[in-house]
């Protein structure tokens, strides 16, 4: 069993992804933007308690986690005492793992 970690770190690219996601949803509905942000935050908090819950990505030390009730994936890395969110991608985006 994997021990919980103490912190969630967000990289600059992940923070930029969050801003883009917020901009997109806010253009349609502020309540939806807040709901998506809350779900992403809840997913990252869950990963802090179960850091190896997401499957490992090929050719990378990163993992992925589908944010429930959204089309978004958290791409993250497990560190000694934290998880590091590398990116937040739409599931249909064409992306390569970091």
N, CA, C and O atoms as CSV, one atom per row, in Angstrom:
chain,resi,resn,atom,element,x,y,z
A,1,UNK,N,N,0.848,-1.186,0.000
A,1,UNK,CA,C,0.000,0.000,0.000
A,1,UNK,C,C,0.889,1.244,0.000
A,1,UNK,O,O,1.912,1.282,0.684
A,2,UNK,N,N,0.506,2.228,-0.746
A,2,UNK,CA,C,1.267,3.464,-0.848
A,2,UNK,C,C,0.839,4.428,0.245
A,2,UNK,O,O,-0.350,4.602,0.512
A,3,UNK,N,N,1.820,5.044,0.867
A,3,UNK,CA,C,1.530,6.025,1.911
A,3,UNK,C,C,1.076,7.340,1.299
A,3,UNK,O,O,1.503,7.704,0.203
A,4,UNK,N,N,0.206,8.050,2.010
A,4,UNK,CA,C,-0.184,9.378,1.532
A,4,UNK,C,C,1.025,10.310,1.515
A,4,UNK,O,O,2.008,10.082,2.219
A,5,UNK,N,N,0.940,11.338,0.721
A,5,UNK,CA,C,1.991,12.354,0.674
A,5,UNK,C,C,1.471,13.616,1.359
A,5,UNK,O,O,0.276,13.738,1.631
A,6,UNK,N,N,2.365,14.541,1.631
A,6,UNK,CA,C,1.951,15.702,2.421
A,6,UNK,C,C,1.496,16.899,1.597
A,6,UNK,O,O,0.860,17.809,2.128
A,7,UNK,N,N,1.814,16.908,0.308
A,7,UNK,CA,C,1.523,18.128,-0.451
A,7,UNK,C,C,1.225,17.822,-1.911
A,7,UNK,O,O,1.607,16.784,-2.451
A,8,UNK,N,N,0.533,18.761,-2.520
A,8,UNK,CA,C,0.302,18.746,-3.962
A,8,UNK,C,C,1.000,19.977,-4.517
A,8,UNK,O,O,0.710,21.102,-4.110
A,9,UNK,N,N,1.923,19.759,-5.449
A,9,UNK,CA,C,2.638,20.857,-6.099
A,9,UNK,C,C,2.108,20.989,-7.522
A,9,UNK,O,O,1.898,19.988,-8.206
A,10,UNK,N,N,1.895,22.210,-7.959
A,10,UNK,CA,C,1.428,22.484,-9.319
A,10,UNK,C,C,2.560,23.140,-10.101
A,10,UNK,O,O,3.094,24.159,-9.664
A,11,UNK,N,N,2.934,22.580,-11.239
A,11,UNK,CA,C,3.957,23.194,-12.082
A,11,UNK,C,C,3.362,24.398,-12.807
A,11,UNK,O,O,2.143,24.544,-12.893
A,12,UNK,N,N,4.230,25.247,-13.320
A,12,UNK,CA,C,3.755,26.408,-14.080
A,12,UNK,C,C,2.889,26.002,-15.276
A,12,UNK,O,O,1.855,26.628,-15.508
A,13,UNK,N,N,3.279,24.965,-16.052
A,13,UNK,CA,C,2.398,24.559,-17.159
A,13,UNK,C,C,1.022,24.083,-16.678
A,13,UNK,O,O,0.017,24.336,-17.341
A,14,UNK,N,N,0.971,23.398,-15.532
A,14,UNK,CA,C,-0.315,22.945,-14.999
A,14,UNK,C,C,-1.171,24.133,-14.567
A,14,UNK,O,O,-2.383,24.141,-14.783
A,15,UNK,N,N,-0.547,25.126,-13.962
A,15,UNK,CA,C,-1.279,26.333,-13.564
A,15,UNK,C,C,-1.812,27.058,-14.796
A,15,UNK,O,O,-2.936,27.559,-14.788
A,16,UNK,N,N,-1.013,27.113,-15.841
A,16,UNK,CA,C,-1.480,27.727,-17.097
A,16,UNK,C,C,-2.653,26.942,-17.667
A,16,UNK,O,O,-3.605,27.530,-18.180
A,17,UNK,N,N,-2.589,25.605,-17.578
A,17,UNK,CA,C,-3.712,24.780,-18.036
A,17,UNK,C,C,-4.974,25.112,-17.249
A,17,UNK,O,O,-6.052,25.241,-17.828
A,18,UNK,N,N,-4.843,25.251,-15.928
A,18,UNK,CA,C,-6.000,25.591,-15.090
A,18,UNK,C,C,-6.602,26.928,-15.491
A,18,UNK,O,O,-7.823,27.079,-15.539
A,19,UNK,N,N,-5.751,27.886,-15.774
A,19,UNK,CA,C,-6.257,29.203,-16.202
A,19,UNK,C,C,-7.018,29.093,-17.518
A,19,UNK,O,O,-8.083,29.689,-17.682
A,20,UNK,N,N,-6.461,28.324,-18.456
A,20,UNK,CA,C,-7.138,28.130,-19.745
A,20,UNK,C,C,-8.488,27.442,-19.561
A,20,UNK,O,O,-9.478,27.820,-20.189
A,21,UNK,N,N,-8.520,26.435,-18.701
A,21,UNK,CA,C,-9.767,25.711,-18.431
A,21,UNK,C,C,-10.787,26.658,-17.803
A,21,UNK,O,O,-11.955,26.664,-18.190
A,22,UNK,N,N,-10.344,27.453,-16.837
A,22,UNK,CA,C,-11.244,28.414,-16.198
A,22,UNK,C,C,-11.758,29.444,-17.199
A,22,UNK,O,O,-12.945,29.774,-17.200
A,23,UNK,N,N,-10.874,29.950,-18.046
A,23,UNK,CA,C,-11.297,30.917,-19.071
A,23,UNK,C,C,-12.358,30.309,-19.983
A,23,UNK,O,O,-13.356,30.953,-20.306
A,24,UNK,N,N,-12.132,29.070,-20.390
A,24,UNK,CA,C,-13.072,28.398,-21.290
A,24,UNK,C,C,-14.445,28.267,-20.633
A,24,UNK,O,O,-15.454,28.668,-21.212
A,25,UNK,N,N,-14.481,27.704,-19.422
A,25,UNK,CA,C,-15.772,27.471,-18.769
A,25,UNK,C,C,-16.437,28.765,-18.323
A,25,UNK,O,O,-17.662,28.878,-18.367
A,26,UNK,N,N,-15.649,29.732,-17.897
A,26,UNK,CA,C,-16.221,31.013,-17.455
A,26,UNK,C,C,-16.934,31.744,-18.582
A,26,UNK,O,O,-17.874,32.501,-18.337
A,27,UNK,N,N,-16.494,31.525,-19.812
A,27,UNK,CA,C,-17.150,32.156,-20.960
A,27,UNK,C,C,-18.574,31.639,-21.139
A,27,UNK,O,O,-19.417,32.323,-21.719
A,28,UNK,N,N,-18.841,30.431,-20.642
A,28,UNK,CA,C,-20.171,29.842,-20.766
A,28,UNK,C,C,-21.003,30.039,-19.511
A,28,UNK,O,O,-22.171,30.421,-19.577
A,29,UNK,N,N,-20.384,29.771,-18.362
A,29,UNK,CA,C,-21.153,29.786,-17.123
A,29,UNK,C,C,-20.196,29.768,-15.934
A,29,UNK,O,O,-19.384,28.852,-15.806
A,30,UNK,N,N,-20.285,30.763,-15.072
A,30,UNK,CA,C,-19.399,30.859,-13.914
A,30,UNK,C,C,-19.567,29.674,-12.977
A,30,UNK,O,O,-18.584,29.170,-12.434
A,31,UNK,N,N,-20.803,29.222,-12.781
A,31,UNK,CA,C,-21.044,28.086,-11.888
A,31,UNK,C,C,-20.367,26.825,-12.417
A,31,UNK,O,O,-19.815,26.045,-11.640
A,32,UNK,N,N,-20.405,26.621,-13.719
A,32,UNK,CA,C,-19.732,25.461,-14.312
A,32,UNK,C,C,-18.225,25.556,-14.131
A,32,UNK,O,O,-17.566,24.557,-13.843
A,33,UNK,N,N,-17.682,26.748,-14.299
A,33,UNK,CA,C,-16.241,26.944,-14.107
A,33,UNK,C,C,-15.842,26.600,-12.675
A,33,UNK,O,O,-14.820,25.952,-12.451
A,34,UNK,N,N,-16.641,27.028,-11.717
A,34,UNK,CA,C,-16.354,26.732,-10.314
A,34,UNK,C,C,-16.464,25.241,-10.029
A,34,UNK,O,O,-15.657,24.685,-9.285
A,35,UNK,N,N,-17.470,24.591,-10.627
A,35,UNK,CA,C,-17.652,23.150,-10.415
A,35,UNK,C,C,-16.463,22.376,-10.960
A,35,UNK,O,O,-15.951,21.477,-10.292
A,36,UNK,N,N,-16.018,22.715,-12.169
A,36,UNK,CA,C,-14.870,22.031,-12.769
A,36,UNK,C,C,-13.622,22.257,-11.912
A,36,UNK,O,O,-12.866,21.317,-11.667
A,37,UNK,N,N,-13.402,23.483,-11.458
A,37,UNK,CA,C,-12.246,23.774,-10.602
A,37,UNK,C,C,-12.305,22.966,-9.305
A,37,UNK,O,O,-11.289,22.442,-8.849
A,38,UNK,N,N,-13.496,22.867,-8.712
A,38,UNK,CA,C,-13.660,22.085,-7.480
A,38,UNK,C,C,-13.363,20.609,-7.718
A,38,UNK,O,O,-12.733,19.961,-6.882
A,39,UNK,N,N,-13.811,20.074,-8.851
A,39,UNK,CA,C,-13.565,18.665,-9.162
A,39,UNK,C,C,-12.082,18.394,-9.399
A,39,UNK,O,O,-11.562,17.361,-8.978
A,40,UNK,N,N,-11.408,19.311,-10.065
A,40,UNK,CA,C,-9.963,19.158,-10.281
A,40,UNK,C,C,-9.231,19.212,-8.942
A,40,UNK,O,O,-8.327,18.413,-8.697
A,41,UNK,N,N,-9.612,20.139,-8.086
A,41,UNK,CA,C,-8.998,20.245,-6.758
A,41,UNK,C,C,-9.244,18.980,-5.941
A,41,UNK,O,O,-8.330,18.486,-5.280
A,42,UNK,N,N,-10.466,18.450,-5.977
A,42,UNK,CA,C,-10.785,17.228,-5.241
A,42,UNK,C,C,-9.964,16.047,-5.755
A,42,UNK,O,O,-9.507,15.216,-4.970
A,43,UNK,N,N,-9.778,15.973,-7.063
A,43,UNK,CA,C,-8.978,14.887,-7.640
A,43,UNK,C,C,-7.530,14.982,-7.176
A,43,UNK,O,O,-6.917,13.965,-6.850
A,44,UNK,N,N,-6.983,16.182,-7.144
A,44,UNK,CA,C,-5.594,16.329,-6.693
A,44,UNK,C,C,-5.469,15.988,-5.205
A,44,UNK,O,O,-4.473,15.395,-4.790
A,45,UNK,N,N,-6.459,16.354,-4.408
A,45,UNK,CA,C,-6.444,16.011,-2.983
A,45,UNK,C,C,-6.533,14.496,-2.795
A,45,UNK,O,O,-5.858,13.939,-1.929
A,46,UNK,N,N,-7.359,13.828,-3.598
A,46,UNK,CA,C,-7.440,12.369,-3.538
A,46,UNK,C,C,-6.086,11.749,-3.860
A,46,UNK,O,O,-5.638,10.831,-3.173
A,47,UNK,N,N,-5.434,12.255,-4.909
A,47,UNK,CA,C,-4.134,11.700,-5.298
A,47,UNK,C,C,-3.084,11.890,-4.211
A,47,UNK,O,O,-2.147,11.097,-4.117
A,48,UNK,N,N,-3.222,12.918,-3.396
A,48,UNK,CA,C,-2.301,13.091,-2.273
A,48,UNK,C,C,-2.474,11.974,-1.249
A,48,UNK,O,O,-1.530,11.636,-0.536
A,49,UNK,N,N,-3.677,11.396,-1.172
A,49,UNK,CA,C,-3.918,10.296,-0.237
A,49,UNK,C,C,-3.624,8.938,-0.860
A,49,UNK,O,O,-3.320,7.982,-0.146
A,50,UNK,N,N,-3.710,8.845,-2.168
A,50,UNK,CA,C,-3.466,7.592,-2.904
A,50,UNK,C,C,-2.592,7.907,-4.117
A,50,UNK,O,O,-3.071,7.837,-5.249
A,51,UNK,N,N,-1.325,8.252,-3.905
A,51,UNK,CA,C,-0.507,8.791,-4.990
A,51,UNK,C,C,-0.275,7.853,-6.170
A,51,UNK,O,O,-0.016,8.322,-7.278
A,52,UNK,N,N,-0.361,6.568,-5.965
A,52,UNK,CA,C,-0.122,5.649,-7.086
A,52,UNK,C,C,-1.428,5.098,-7.669
A,52,UNK,O,O,-1.432,4.063,-8.335
A,53,UNK,N,N,-2.522,5.797,-7.412
A,53,UNK,CA,C,-3.829,5.346,-7.902
A,53,UNK,C,C,-3.918,5.375,-9.422
A,53,UNK,O,O,-4.547,4.505,-10.023
A,54,UNK,N,N,-3.303,6.352,-10.038
A,54,UNK,CA,C,-3.357,6.478,-11.492
A,54,UNK,C,C,-2.354,5.567,-12.171
A,54,UNK,O,O,-1.283,5.305,-11.624
A,55,UNK,N,N,-2.692,5.081,-13.362
A,55,UNK,CA,C,-1.755,4.214,-14.080
A,55,UNK,C,C,-0.533,4.992,-14.563
A,55,UNK,O,O,-0.612,6.174,-14.897
A,56,UNK,N,N,0.584,4.294,-14.590
A,56,UNK,CA,C,1.824,4.896,-15.087
A,56,UNK,C,C,1.733,5.081,-16.596
A,56,UNK,O,O,1.116,4.281,-17.299
A,57,UNK,N,N,2.350,6.135,-17.073
A,57,UNK,CA,C,2.412,6.395,-18.507
A,57,UNK,C,C,3.651,5.718,-19.081
A,57,UNK,O,O,4.686,5.625,-18.421
A,58,UNK,N,N,3.532,5.255,-20.303
A,58,UNK,CA,C,4.686,4.661,-20.973
A,58,UNK,C,C,5.755,5.713,-21.202
A,58,UNK,O,O,5.443,6.887,-21.403
A,59,UNK,N,N,6.990,5.308,-21.172
A,59,UNK,CA,C,8.151,6.161,-21.459
A,59,UNK,C,C,8.240,7.365,-20.536
A,59,UNK,O,O,8.766,8.407,-20.926
A,60,UNK,N,N,7.743,7.238,-19.343
A,60,UNK,CA,C,7.735,8.392,-18.446
A,60,UNK,C,C,7.589,7.917,-17.008
A,60,UNK,O,O,7.093,6.818,-16.759
A,61,UNK,N,N,8.021,8.743,-16.065
A,61,UNK,CA,C,7.769,8.447,-14.656
A,61,UNK,C,C,6.462,9.084,-14.188
A,61,UNK,O,O,6.162,9.100,-12.995
A,62,UNK,N,N,5.701,9.602,-15.126
A,62,UNK,CA,C,4.436,10.267,-14.806
A,62,UNK,C,C,3.288,9.264,-14.767
A,62,UNK,O,O,3.394,8.138,-15.255
A,63,UNK,N,N,2.208,9.705,-14.180
A,63,UNK,CA,C,0.968,8.932,-14.094
A,63,UNK,C,C,-0.168,9.826,-14.565
A,63,UNK,O,O,0.007,11.033,-14.729
A,64,UNK,N,N,-1.327,9.228,-14.781
A,64,UNK,CA,C,-2.492,10.021,-15.175
A,64,UNK,C,C,-3.675,9.649,-14.311
A,64,UNK,O,O,-3.770,8.535,-13.795
A,65,UNK,N,N,-4.581,10.611,-14.165
A,65,UNK,CA,C,-5.799,10.391,-13.386
A,65,UNK,C,C,-6.933,11.158,-14.041
A,65,UNK,O,O,-6.826,12.362,-14.271
A,66,UNK,N,N,-8.019,10.459,-14.340
A,66,UNK,CA,C,-9.202,11.087,-14.917
A,66,UNK,C,C,-9.967,11.801,-13.809
A,66,UNK,O,O,-10.332,11.196,-12.801
A,67,UNK,N,N,-10.200,13.073,-14.006
A,67,UNK,CA,C,-10.975,13.860,-13.043
A,67,UNK,C,C,-12.442,13.521,-13.275
A,67,UNK,O,O,-12.995,13.826,-14.332
A,68,UNK,N,N,-13.072,12.888,-12.287
A,68,UNK,CA,C,-14.446,12.438,-12.421
A,68,UNK,C,C,-15.398,13.544,-12.841
A,68,UNK,O,O,-15.249,14.695,-12.429
A,69,UNK,N,N,-16.376,13.190,-13.662
A,69,UNK,CA,C,-17.430,14.094,-14.137
A,69,UNK,C,C,-16.892,15.245,-14.982
A,69,UNK,O,O,-17.579,16.250,-15.173
A,70,UNK,N,N,-15.668,15.104,-15.487
A,70,UNK,CA,C,-15.082,16.101,-16.391
A,70,UNK,C,C,-14.345,15.356,-17.506
A,70,UNK,O,O,-14.129,14.148,-17.402
A,71,UNK,N,N,-13.963,16.053,-18.556
A,71,UNK,CA,C,-13.160,15.418,-19.598
A,71,UNK,C,C,-11.654,15.560,-19.354
A,71,UNK,O,O,-10.861,15.306,-20.261
A,72,UNK,N,N,-11.248,15.961,-18.146
A,72,UNK,CA,C,-9.852,16.313,-17.906
A,72,UNK,C,C,-9.053,15.204,-17.234
A,72,UNK,O,O,-9.570,14.420,-16.438
A,73,UNK,N,N,-7.774,15.171,-17.588
A,73,UNK,CA,C,-6.805,14.250,-17.000
A,73,UNK,C,C,-5.758,15.057,-16.249
A,73,UNK,O,O,-5.270,16.073,-16.745
A,74,UNK,N,N,-5.419,14.603,-15.059
A,74,UNK,CA,C,-4.268,15.155,-14.358
A,74,UNK,C,C,-3.065,14.294,-14.720
A,74,UNK,O,O,-3.102,13.074,-14.558
A,75,UNK,N,N,-2.019,14.911,-15.201
A,75,UNK,CA,C,-0.761,14.229,-15.464
A,75,UNK,C,C,0.143,14.618,-14.303
A,75,UNK,O,O,0.406,15.800,-14.080
A,76,UNK,N,N,0.616,13.617,-13.565
A,76,UNK,CA,C,1.336,13.923,-12.338
A,76,UNK,C,C,2.496,12.963,-12.101
A,76,UNK,O,O,2.601,11.908,-12.727
A,77,UNK,N,N,3.348,13.359,-11.191
A,77,UNK,CA,C,4.503,12.553,-10.812
A,77,UNK,C,C,4.487,12.416,-9.290
A,77,UNK,O,O,4.171,13.364,-8.572
A,78,UNK,N,N,4.829,11.229,-8.816
A,78,UNK,CA,C,4.920,10.977,-7.379
A,78,UNK,C,C,6.351,11.265,-6.930
A,78,UNK,O,O,7.302,10.661,-7.427
A,79,UNK,N,N,6.489,12.187,-5.994
A,79,UNK,CA,C,7.787,12.516,-5.407
A,79,UNK,C,C,7.846,11.924,-4.000
A,79,UNK,O,O,6.890,11.283,-3.565
A,80,UNK,N,N,8.934,12.123,-3.293
A,80,UNK,CA,C,9.089,11.520,-1.965
A,80,UNK,C,C,7.983,11.913,-0.995
A,80,UNK,O,O,7.417,11.053,-0.320
A,81,UNK,N,N,7.670,13.199,-0.920
A,81,UNK,CA,C,6.684,13.647,0.060
A,81,UNK,C,C,5.577,14.502,-0.551
A,81,UNK,O,O,4.883,15.234,0.155
A,82,UNK,N,N,5.422,14.401,-1.867
A,82,UNK,CA,C,4.376,15.182,-2.537
A,82,UNK,C,C,4.048,14.548,-3.881
A,82,UNK,O,O,4.738,13.647,-4.357
A,83,UNK,N,N,2.977,15.046,-4.471
A,83,UNK,CA,C,2.750,14.753,-5.880
A,83,UNK,C,C,2.908,16.069,-6.618
A,83,UNK,O,O,2.613,17.140,-6.087
A,84,UNK,N,N,3.372,15.970,-7.833
A,84,UNK,CA,C,3.602,17.153,-8.657
A,84,UNK,C,C,2.686,17.058,-9.866
A,84,UNK,O,O,2.841,16.167,-10.700
A,85,UNK,N,N,1.732,17.977,-9.960
A,85,UNK,CA,C,0.841,18.012,-11.111
A,85,UNK,C,C,1.610,18.677,-12.246
A,85,UNK,O,O,1.996,19.843,-12.157
A,86,UNK,N,N,1.825,17.910,-13.316
A,86,UNK,CA,C,2.611,18.396,-14.447
A,86,UNK,C,C,1.756,19.140,-15.452
A,86,UNK,O,O,2.151,20.192,-15.953
A,87,UNK,N,N,0.582,18.595,-15.750
A,87,UNK,CA,C,-0.323,19.193,-16.743
A,87,UNK,C,C,-1.752,18.798,-16.398
A,87,UNK,O,O,-1.989,17.846,-15.654
A,88,UNK,N,N,-2.688,19.541,-16.948
A,88,UNK,CA,C,-4.111,19.193,-16.904
A,88,UNK,C,C,-4.569,19.218,-18.353
A,88,UNK,O,O,-4.664,20.281,-18.967
A,89,UNK,N,N,-4.850,18.042,-18.892
A,89,UNK,CA,C,-5.196,17.925,-20.308
A,89,UNK,C,C,-6.645,17.492,-20.487
A,89,UNK,O,O,-7.192,16.756,-19.666
A,90,UNK,N,N,-7.251,17.953,-21.557
A,90,UNK,CA,C,-8.545,17.428,-21.979
A,90,UNK,C,C,-8.288,16.024,-22.509
A,90,UNK,O,O,-7.300,15.796,-23.208
A,91,UNK,N,N,-9.155,15.095,-22.189
A,91,UNK,CA,C,-8.970,13.711,-22.601
A,91,UNK,C,C,-8.885,13.503,-24.096
A,91,UNK,O,O,-8.306,12.516,-24.549
A,92,UNK,N,N,-9.450,14.413,-24.873
A,92,UNK,CA,C,-9.405,14.280,-26.332
A,92,UNK,C,C,-8.240,15.030,-26.967
A,92,UNK,O,O,-8.049,14.981,-28.182
A,93,UNK,N,N,-7.472,15.718,-26.145
A,93,UNK,CA,C,-6.309,16.440,-26.662
A,93,UNK,C,C,-5.263,15.461,-27.163
A,93,UNK,O,O,-5.107,14.373,-26.608
A,94,UNK,N,N,-4.555,15.841,-28.196
A,94,UNK,CA,C,-3.420,15.064,-28.671
A,94,UNK,C,C,-2.199,15.566,-27.912
A,94,UNK,O,O,-1.701,16.659,-28.182
A,95,UNK,N,N,-1.725,14.777,-26.975
A,95,UNK,CA,C,-0.610,15.208,-26.146
A,95,UNK,C,C,0.336,14.050,-25.927
A,95,UNK,O,O,-0.039,12.882,-26.031
A,96,UNK,N,N,1.555,14.397,-25.627
A,96,UNK,CA,C,2.569,13.417,-25.249
A,96,UNK,C,C,2.837,13.587,-23.773
A,96,UNK,O,O,2.819,14.701,-23.247
A,97,UNK,N,N,3.085,12.486,-23.115
A,97,UNK,CA,C,3.409,12.563,-21.695
A,97,UNK,C,C,4.709,13.323,-21.505
A,97,UNK,O,O,5.629,13.209,-22.314
A,98,UNK,N,N,4.781,14.104,-20.423
A,98,UNK,CA,C,6.011,14.867,-20.164
A,98,UNK,C,C,7.171,13.947,-19.852
A,98,UNK,O,O,8.283,14.416,-19.609
